[in-house]
Amino acid sequence: MVLKLLQSLFGRSSKGIKPRKKVDIAARFKILREGVAGTMSKFYVAMDRERGEIVGLKICDPQKTAAYEARFKGLNKPSEGEIATLFVHPYIVMTYEYGWTTNDEPYLVMEYLEGGGLNGHLVAKSPFLFQRPLLPYIRQVAEAVAVVHEAGFIHRDICPRNLMFNRDFSILKLTDFGLSVPATPPFMAPGNRSGTPNYMAPELVRRYPTDQRLDVFSFGVSMYELLTFELPWERGTTGMAAMAHDKPPADIRRYRPQIHPDLAAAIHACIEPNKEKRCPSMRRFLEMIAHLESTDL
C-alpha cells in the first residue's frame, strides 16, 4: 500500500513541481541574513527577485549530501526536494521549488517564517511560551508528522530546530526533509544512524531496524522539552548521549507537576524506549489527547 502511494505521488505531484537546474544564487537572490545552519546545509533569509518576496533559501553541501545519499545506492531514494514539495499543509513549511545552483549545489526555496525556530525560543525561554497555551502546538506538530507518515515517509529528524513559528506565534510548522526516507523495508534496515542525538530513538542509536515509530519517539522528546525546557535524559552533543535513551526517562511531572495526567501519559507513551510498547502512531497520540482542552496542561 505504501509503495503504491509513493509511486502515485512521484508520478503525479500535487503541486506538479519539477527540479530547476543551474540557478545563479547571487543574481536571483539578495541575501538578507544567515539563519541557523544544519549539518549538511546553510540557510538564508533572502529576497527572491523572481518571486518578489522574502523566502527561506536552503543551500546544501554537495559533498555531504552525496555522502548521505550514497547510503541508499540502488534504492532510487527520492531527494529532499522531491519529498518536501509533496506537502501542501498548514502545519508543514511550504517548499516552492528545488534544483541546482550554478555551483552544483542542491538548493530549496521555502516560505519564510518570521517567528523563528522552537529551539531558539526554548534556549531563550521566550515569554510567549509561558503566556500561550501549548497544547495547540503539540497538536499541530502531531498532525504534521501524521501527514508525513500517511504519505509513506519517515522524517528522521524531528527536533525543536526543525519546528518553526509563524509571525504571530499561532502556528508551529514542521520543516527539513533532508534526512527523510520512504517507509519501506530497504530504507528501514539497520545501520543508518542519522539524526539529532538528543532526540534519537534507542533503536536508531543501536542501529537496529527502524520504522515510523522513531519519529514518534523524537516527537515525544521534543514535546517533553516544549513543556518543561528539559530533556527526559541527560543532554549531550554526540551520539554517546543518546546511548542512554534505552533507560527509563525522567518523569515529566518532575519538571511540570501541574501537567494533566492524560497528557503526561501520552507524552511518555511516545518516549517509551521499547518500540513495541511505544505509542504506535501519531494518530493514536492525537486520539489520546483529543478530549483535552487548551488549559489542560
C-alpha positions in Angstrom: 0.0 0.0 0.0 2.8 2.4 1.0 4.7 1.5 -2.2 1.7 2.2 -4.4 1.2 5.6 -2.6 4.8 6.5 -3.2 4.6 5.6 -6.9 1.4 7.7 -7.3 3.0 10.6 -5.5 6.1 10.7 -7.6 4.3 10.0 -10.8 2.0 13.0 -10.2 3.0 15.5 -7.5 0.0 17.5 -6.1 2.0 20.7 -6.9 3.4 19.5 -10.2 6.9 20.8 -9.2 9.9 19.7 -11.2 13.5 20.4 -10.3 15.1 23.5 -11.6 18.8 23.5 -12.5 21.6 25.9 -12.6 20.1 28.8 -10.7 22.5 31.7 -10.2 22.0 32.4 -6.5 23.8 35.7 -6.4 21.8 37.1 -9.4 18.4 35.9 -8.3 18.6 36.4 -4.5 19.5 39.2 -2.2 20.8 37.6 1.0 19.4 39.4 3.9 20.9 37.3 6.7 22.2 33.9 7.5 20.0 31.6 9.6 20.8 28.5 11.7 23.0 26.2 9.7 22.3 22.5 9.6 24.9 19.7 9.5 24.6 19.4 5.7 23.4 22.8 4.6 23.2 26.5 5.2 20.0 28.5 5.5 19.5 32.1 4.5 16.7 34.7 4.7 16.7 36.2 1.2 14.7 38.4 -1.1 13.8 36.3 -4.1 13.8 38.8 -7.0 11.9 36.3 -9.2 9.1 35.8 -6.8 9.2 39.3 -5.4 9.1 38.2 -1.8 11.2 37.2 1.2 11.9 33.5 1.3 13.9 30.9 3.2 16.8 29.7 1.0 18.5 26.4 1.8 21.8 25.6 0.1 23.0 22.1 0.7 26.6 21.0 0.9 27.0 18.8 -2.3 29.7 16.5 -0.8 27.8 15.9 2.5 24.5 15.4 0.6 26.1 13.0 -1.8 27.7 11.0 1.1 24.3 10.7 2.7 22.5 9.7 -0.5 25.2 7.1 -1.1 23.9 5.1 1.8 20.9 4.3 -0.3 22.7 3.5 -3.6 20.5 1.5 -5.9 17.3 2.2 -4.0 16.0 5.1 -6.1 15.7 7.3 -3.0 13.7 10.5 -3.6 15.6 13.7 -2.9 14.8 16.2 -0.2 13.3 18.5 -2.8 11.1 15.7 -4.2 9.8 14.9 -0.8 9.4 18.4 0.6 7.4 19.7 -2.4 4.8 17.0 -2.0 3.4 18.6 1.1 0.8 21.4 1.0 -0.3 21.6 4.6 -0.9 24.3 7.1 1.5 22.7 9.6 4.3 21.9 7.2 6.7 24.5 5.8 5.9 25.1 2.2 8.7 24.3 -0.3 8.2 26.3 -3.5 11.0 24.8 -5.6 14.2 22.9 -5.7 17.1 22.3 -8.0 20.8 23.0 -8.5 22.8 26.2 -8.3 25.4 27.2 -10.9 28.0 26.0 -8.3 26.4 22.5 -8.5 24.8 22.7 -5.0 21.3 21.4 -4.3 19.0 24.2 -3.2 15.5 24.7 -1.9 13.3 27.8 -1.8 10.8 27.8 1.1 8.3 30.0 2.8 9.9 32.3 5.3 8.5 32.0 8.8 9.3 35.1 10.9 8.7 33.5 14.3 11.9 31.5 14.2 12.8 28.0 15.4 11.4 26.4 18.6 15.0 25.6 19.6 16.0 29.3 19.9 12.8 30.1 21.9 13.5 27.2 24.3 17.0 28.3 24.9 15.8 31.9 25.5 12.8 30.8 27.4 10.8 33.3 25.4 7.9 34.8 27.3 5.2 33.7 24.9 5.9 30.1 25.8 4.6 30.9 29.3 1.8 33.1 28.2 0.1 30.9 25.5 -1.5 27.5 25.7 1.0 24.9 24.5 -1.5 22.2 23.6 -2.3 23.7 20.2 1.4 23.5 19.2 1.5 19.9 20.3 -1.5 19.0 18.2 -0.1 20.9 15.2 3.2 19.1 15.2 1.5 15.7 15.8 -0.8 16.4 12.8 2.1 17.4 10.6 4.1 14.2 11.5 0.9 12.1 10.9 0.6 13.6 7.4 4.2 12.8 6.6 3.7 9.2 7.8 0.5 8.8 5.9 2.3 9.9 2.7 4.6 7.0 3.2 7.7 8.6 4.8 9.9 8.7 7.9 11.1 12.2 8.7 14.0 11.0 10.8 15.0 14.4 12.3 12.1 15.7 14.3 13.5 18.1 16.9 13.0 21.7 18.0 15.4 23.0 15.4 13.1 21.7 12.7 9.9 23.3 14.1 9.3 26.9 13.0 6.8 29.5 14.3 4.9 31.9 12.1 4.9 35.6 12.7 2.3 35.8 15.4 3.3 32.5 17.1 -0.1 31.0 16.4 1.3 28.1 14.4 4.3 25.8 14.7 5.3 24.1 11.5 7.5 21.1 10.6 10.4 21.6 8.2 13.6 20.0 6.9 13.3 16.7 5.0 17.0 16.4 4.4 17.2 13.0 6.2 13.7 11.8 5.2 13.3 8.4 3.6 10.4 6.2 2.3 8.9 4.0 5.0 9.7 0.8 3.1 11.8 -2.1 4.1 15.0 -1.2 2.2 15.1 2.2 4.0 14.3 0.8 7.4 17.1 -1.8 7.5 19.6 -1.5 10.4 22.7 0.6 10.1 21.6 4.1 9.1 22.2 6.1 12.3 21.4 9.7 11.3 19.5 12.4 13.1 19.9 14.7 16.1 21.4 12.8 19.1 19.3 14.2 21.9 16.1 13.2 20.1 17.1 9.8 18.7 15.1 6.7 19.4 17.1 3.8 21.0 16.6 1.5 18.0 18.2 4.2 15.8 21.1 4.7 18.2 21.7 1.0 18.4 21.5 0.5 14.7 18.5 -1.8 14.9 15.7 -2.0 12.3 13.6 1.1 12.3 10.1 2.3 11.3 7.9 5.4 11.7 7.9 4.9 15.5 11.4 6.5 15.6 9.6 9.8 14.6 7.0 9.2 17.4 9.9 9.0 19.8 11.6 12.2 18.6 8.2 14.0 18.6 7.7 12.9 22.2 11.1 14.1 23.3 10.5 17.5 21.5 7.1 18.0 23.1 8.5 17.0 26.5 11.1 19.7 26.1 8.5 22.2 24.9 6.5 21.6 28.1 9.5 21.5 30.5 12.6 23.2 28.9 14.3 19.9 29.9 15.0 16.6 28.2 13.9 13.1 29.5 17.6 12.1 29.6 20.9 13.9 30.2 21.6 16.4 27.4 24.7 15.8 25.2 26.2 16.9 21.9 27.2 13.5 20.5 25.7 10.1 19.8 27.1 8.9 23.1 24.4 10.9 25.0 21.7 9.1 23.0 23.0 5.7 24.2 21.1 6.3 27.5 17.8 6.5 25.6 17.0 2.9 26.3 16.8 3.6 30.0 13.6 4.9 31.7 13.1 8.6 31.1 12.7 11.2 33.9 9.0 11.6 34.8 7.7 14.7 33.1 5.9 15.6 36.3 9.3 16.3 37.9 9.6 19.4 35.8 5.9 20.2 35.2 3.9 19.0 38.3 0.7 20.6 37.1 0.5 18.7 33.8 -2.7 16.9 33.0 -2.2 13.2 33.8 -3.5 12.2 30.4 -1.1 14.4 28.5 1.7 13.2 30.7 0.8 9.6 29.9 0.5 10.4 26.2 4.0 12.0 26.1 5.5 9.1 28.0 3.9 6.6 25.6 5.8 8.4 22.8 9.2 8.2 24.6 8.9 4.6 25.6 12.3 3.1 24.9 10.9 -0.2 23.8 9.3 0.5 20.4 7.0 -2.5 20.8 5.4 -0.7 23.8 5.6 2.8 22.3 2.7 4.8 21.1 2.2 3.1 17.7 1.4 6.2 15.6 0.8 9.9 15.7 -2.9 9.4 15.0 -3.1 7.2 18.1 -1.3 10.0 20.1 -3.9 12.5 18.8 -6.7 10.2 19.9 -5.1 10.0 23.4 -5.3 13.8 23.8 -8.4 14.5 21.8 -10.5 15.2 24.9 -8.1 17.7 26.5 -8.7 21.5 26.4 -6.0 24.1 25.9 -6.0 24.8 29.6 -5.3 21.1 30.5 -1.5 21.5 30.8 
